Amino acid sequence: MKEIGVAVLGYGTVGAGVVETLLQNGELIAERLGRRLVLRGVADLDVSTDRGVNLDPALLTTDAASLIHRADVDVVVELIGGTGAAREFILQALRLRKPVVTANKKLLAEYGEEIHRVADENGAEILFEAAVGGGIPIIKSLREGLCANRIERIYGILNGTCNYILTRMEEEHLPFDDVLAAAQAAGYAEAEPSLDIDGLDTAHKAAVLASLAYGCIVPLEKVQVDGIRGMAAADIAYAAEMGYRIKLLAIIRGGAEGVEVSVQPTLVEHRHQLATVSGVFNAVLVKGDIVGSTLYYGRGAGRAATASAVVADLADAALNLRGDGRRRDLSGVHARTPVVFRDPGGIVARHYLRFSMRDRPGTLAQVAAVLGAHEIGIDSVMQQEADLDAAYVPVIIVTAPAPERALAAALAEIDERDGLTDRPTVRYRIEDFE
């Protein structure tokens, strides 16, 4: 049986999971592939810490560059993370015409153009299933399963930390800070959680998905990003009263006016499939012009789920290797001219608005008049009870579909007027999935 030599760079949580999977299920994988994945070495700066894996210590090294250059290494797995050494090692491997498997969404989002170009120039393959959605095979689905379709829309719940926080806030009526602390204690959130709760992790993943969907590199600065930091439990409760759940949603849409790529807290009707995704789970909804809507669901992170995706890419790389180690890249990232990105100000959507409105006659009429002056219709109004002596009361307005530019101008005018509200208006998009 033909042997495929594998080098693993990075022996952290995911790296250890990949090594364990290769050792544990190596024979099963070989039977299915007709090729044996043979671990040639594992590189990490720390080779002394016990990872709980029964790995021959002779396979451990701190010299990643030498491991990459070994003649018996056919495929390189990068699990170092970050954009420094990981980038250099990936480029080295690609220039040696060796396929690379990575889970590094940040690197792909920030240096995707360079990495894909070097891969193309050298006829080497870059595989990154584990970069988005953990164990969900969304990359392979876009690359292969949906290749006959023009991708019209992608909606994704792509960050398990944020989904866990929003789920617990809704189910247990807890404030954001308390749930974040619990998520950190449970290991679902990092000690420094900014990448997750500010939406940047989801933005990296959205950029990768959009690049595949539309055959171009999507610069990270083209992704409109708003996270869930400081999300008020009151808004989650009010949304629930109206029949919605709030999700941190990646929205990717094509069309005649250009491509939209955004990440933002979004109200999703409670009966919609994405609204039912709870806890640390991820889901991606893809709409193609031929197949219609398809849904992908599963664990979006963790040692086992991510290792499963990495080894699946390894299997693909092994099957795709020819005698010269080269294979045409099927991602389509360079297949078409760069797309036009839609002006964010022109994006039309309904919105949930929460005003802290002065409790006196005529205030609501004044707010409605400002919205009307900007040609923003009102679908519904809900006023919440307040204390008898409260000067301001929460009022929820759901708008008719309106351009982002008009809404921003109207809210700026309302918030600046003396005596109407006592704090900036809270607003979230409502997605109707039309």
N, C-alpha and C positions, 0 to 999 in steps of 0.2 A: 504494500500500500504506500502511495506517495506521501512523504512527510512535508508538512508546511511549518517552517520554523517561525516561532512567535517570540517577540521581545516586548515585555511590558515595562513601560516607563511610569513610575509612580506606584507606590505600594501602600497607599492609604486605605480608606474604607472600601472604595470601589475597586481599587487595584487588587486588594486582598480577595474581594469577592470574585473577580475575574479569574485569578489564579486558582482559587478554591473550586470554581466551576470547571475549569479545564482539568484539574486533577480528579475531581469527583465524577464528572460525566464524560471524560475523555473518550472512553471506549464507545459510549452511546453516540457521541458526536461523530466519531470515525465511521461507525456503521452507517450513519445517515448520509455522510458526505462522500464516503469512499476515499477520503483523505484524512490523514492523522495530523491534528494540531499538536505540535511538540513545543513545549516551553523551553526556549534556549537561555533565557535569563530575565531577571527582574531588577530594574535599576531604581534606587531611591537613595536620598542622602542619609536616611536612617535605616541601617540594615541590622540593627541589634534588637529593636523592639519586637516582642512576640506578637504576631497578628492572629494567632490561633489557627494557623494554616500549616499543614504538614508538608512544608516545602523544603527541599534539599538546600541547606545553607550555601552550597557551592554555586547555586544559581543566582545568588544575590550579589549585586555589585553597586558601587557608587558611580561608576563610569558609564553614563548613558550613551555618550557619543561613540565609545568603542563598541558597545553592544549593537548600536544601530548599524555600524559599518561591518559587522561580522558577515562573512559570506553565507553562513548557514541560517541567517535571519531573513525570512521572506516577507514578513508582515510586522509592522511596528504599531503598538497600542500606546497612545499617549493619554495618561490619566494623572498628569502632574497638576494641571489646572493653571489658571492665570494666563498672562500674555507675554511672559518673558522667556524663560528657558523652554517652555512648552512650544512656543512659536519656532524657536531656533531648531529644536529637535525634529519637529514636523517637517520643516523645510529641508533639513538635511536628508531625512528619509525619502521625501518625494523626489529630491534631486538624484538620489540613488535609485530611482524608479521602483521604490518599494511602497506598496499600498499602506495607508495609515488609517487606523481606527481611533476616533477620539470622542470624548463626551464633553468637550470644552466649548459650550455655547458662547461664552464671552469672547473667546478667541475667534470663533467663526463670525460672530457679529461685528467685531472690530477689525479683523484682518482677513475677512473672507475673500475679498477680491484678490489679495496677494496669494493666499493659499490655493484657491481654485486656479489661478493663472499658472502657478508653479506646477500644480498637478497636471494641468493640461499640457504644458510645455514638455513635461517628462513622461507623459502617458501613464501616470500613476493615479491610483484611485484614492479619494478621501471619503471615508465613510463615517457617519456621525449620528446614527440612530439614537444613541443614548444621550445626545445633547438636548433633545426635546422630548418631554413626556416619559422619561425613565423607560419602563418596560413596554410602553405603548408603541406599536410599530408604525408611527405616523410618517416618519421619513420615507420608509420603504413604500408605504401606500402612495405618497405623493410622487415619488420617483418612478414607480413601476405600476402599481395597481390602478392608479388614476391617470396614467399617461395619455389615454385617449380623450381626456376631458380638458376643456378650458375651466380653470378653477375660478369660480365666481366669488365665493366667500369662504373664509375660515374663521371660526369662532373657537377660542380655546381658554379653558381653565388650566393654566400651565404652572401654577405655583402652589404646591401642597401646603406650605406654611400659611399663606394668605387664606386659602380655602378652609383650613383648619380653624383659623382665628375667626373668620366670618361665620362659620358653622356654629362654633361654641357661643359666640356673641348672640346669635339668633336663638339657639335652643335653650341657653341658660340665662339669657338676659344679663350678660356680664359686660362691664366696660372693656374697652380695647386694651388698656394697659394691663389689666388683670389677666386677660387671656394671653397676651403676648408673653407675660412672665411665666404662665403655665406652659406655654408652648416651648419656651426656652428650657424649662425644667424637665420637660418630657423629651427633649432632643429634637423637636420638630422645627425649632427656630435657632439660628445662630446667636451667640452672645452679642454680636454686632449685627442686627437684623436688617440694616438699611437696604441691602441689595434685594431682599425679599419684599419688605413692606412698602418700599418706595416704588415698586414696580419695575426695577431695572432688570431683575432676573427674567421676568416675563417678557420684557422688551427685547432682551437678547434672543430669546426663543422665538418671539414673533418675527424678528428680522430674519432668522434662519428659515422659518416656514414661508415667509413672503418671498424670499430669494428663490426657493424651490418652486413655489406656485407660479411665479411670473418670470422666471428665467433671467434674473438680473441680481446684482448685488444691491441689497437694501442697506444704505448707511444708517447707523444707529440714530443719527440726528434727525432722520426722517420719521422716526417712530415717536408719536405723541404719547407721553407717559404721565400718568397720575396714579399714585399708589393708594394704599389704604391707611397710611399712618394717621392716627387720630380719628379714625372713623367713629362717629357717635352711635352709641347703642340706640338712641332715640330714632335715628334714621332707619336703622335696620327694623325696628319695631313698627314705625310708620309705614315702611315699604311692605311689611308683612300684612298689615291691616288692609292695604290696597291690593293684595294678591301677588306681591312680588318678593323675590329674594335678591339680595345684592351679592354680586360675584365680581371678583377682579377678572375682567374679561379682555383677552387679546382679540382684536377685531381686525381682520385683513379682508379688504374688499377691492376687487377690480371694477373697471367700468370705463365708459367713454371719457369721463372727466379725469381719469388717472387712478392710481392705486392709493388706498388708505391703509395705513398701518398704525394702530393705536392700542394703548393699554390703559384701562381706566375702570374704576368701580362702576358697575352697570346694573340697572334693575332688569331682572329676567322674570317673566311671568312664571308663577310657581308651578304650573303644570308642564312647562317646557322641560325637555330632557336635561338640559344643562343645569337647570335649577335644582335637580335632584342629586347632583354630584356633591357629596359631603365629605367632611374631614380632609385627610391628606390626599385624597384621590384627585386625579386629573382627568380631563376629557377634551376631545377635539372634535368639532363638527365641521365637516367639509362639504361644500356644495359644488358639484360639477355640472356642466351644462348637459351632459349625457346621462350620467348615473343618478343625478339628483343629490340628496343629502345622505351622507354616511357618518356614523358616529364611532369614535374610538375612545375607549375608557379603560382605566387601570391605574396602578400605582405609578406616580410620577417621579418618585425618588426612592432612595434607599439602596443599600448594598446589593441585595439580591435582584431587585428589579432592574437596576442599572447594569449590573453584571450580565444579566440575561440579554440585554440589548447589545452590549459590547461583544459578547461571544457570538451573537447572531450576525453581527457585522464581520467578525472574524471568519465565520463560515462562508459568508458571501465572498470575502476577499480570497479565501482559499479556492473556492469554485471558479472564480473569475481569473485566477492567475493562469497565464499561458506560459509557454516555454521561456519567453523572454521577460516574463514578469510584468507585462504591460496589459492594460485594459482600457478601453475607451470609457471616459466618464459619462454616465448617463444622467447626471443631475440636471442638465439643461441650463445651468446657471449662466453660461456664456453663449447660449444658442441664439439669443435675440438681442436687439438693441436695447439700451437702458429704457425703462419705462418712465412715464411722467408720473410724479407723485401729486396727489390731489391737494389743493389748497385747503388746509384745515378749517379756515374760516367759512368755506363753502359747504362743509359737511352738514347735511340736514338730518335731524333726529328729534324725537320727543325728549323732554327732560323732566325730571323730578326736581322741584325747587322747594327748599324750606326757608321761609322768612321768619325772622323774629320781629314781628310786626307790632307797632304801637296799637294798644287796645283802645281805640277811639273811633267814632263813626267817620266813615269816608276814607280811612286808610287803605282798605282793600281796593276801593274804587280807584284811588290814585295809583296804586301799584299796577292794577289792570290797565289803566290808561297808558302808563309808560310802556308796558308790554305791547299794547295795541299800536302805539305810535311807531314801534319797531316791527310791526306786522307779525307779531307773535300771538297766536291764538291760545285760548285756555280750554283744555279738555275737561278738567275737574278741579275743584277746590275742596280742601279738608282742613277745618280749623280744630285744633286740639284744645282741650280744656286747660286752663291755667289757674294759678292761685287767685283768690278774690282780689288781693291787693297788688297783683302783678301788673306792671305798666306795659309789658310786651307779652305777646302770645305767639306760639308757633302756628304758622299757617302753611299748609302744603298746597302747592299749585303744580298740576301736571300740564305741561304745555302741549299744544299741537306741534307737528313737525315744523322745525324752524332752523335756519342756518346758524351755525356756531357764531359767526361774526355778529349777527343781529342780537343773539341772546347775550353775548358778552357785553355789547354796548348797552343793552337795556338794563342788565344787572348792575353795571358800573353806575349808571344814572340813578337807579333806585338806591343803591348803597350809599351814594354820595349826598342824597337829599336829606336835609335835617328833618328829624321827627318821624320818618317812615319806619326805619328799622334801627336796631341798636347793635348789630353785628353783621359781618359779611354774609351774604346769602349762600346757603349750601346748595350745590347742584350736582346731580348725577344723571348720566344718560340713561334712557330707556331704550332697550333694543327689542324691536318687534320681529326680527328674523324674517322679513319679507323677501 
